Amino acid sequence: MAELKYTVILEPDQDAFQVIVPALPEIATFGASVEEALAMAREAIELALAVRKDEGEEIPPSDSSATRVEAVAVTLPAA
């Protein structure tokens, strides 16, 4: 079986982290910590891929090397 890697975005949401997987928009999960959110992401990705395979749907190619996320700091001018 081939190893696939997908971009996973963790968005803070109150006391948890919402998981977004752009290549698999059907995924909706979260975790109380970053570690838990990543574990839940892995489980959700595996399940989504299994369902797609069973239903004969397309399996998206790996996309983690195509995405780069950076934080950019800016300073607002005084009003």
Buried (B, 14 or more C-beta within 10 A) or exposed (E): EEEBEBBBEBEEEEEBBBBBBEBBEEBEBBBEEEEBBBEBBBEBBEBBBEEBEEEEEEEBEEBEEEEEEEEEEEEEEEE
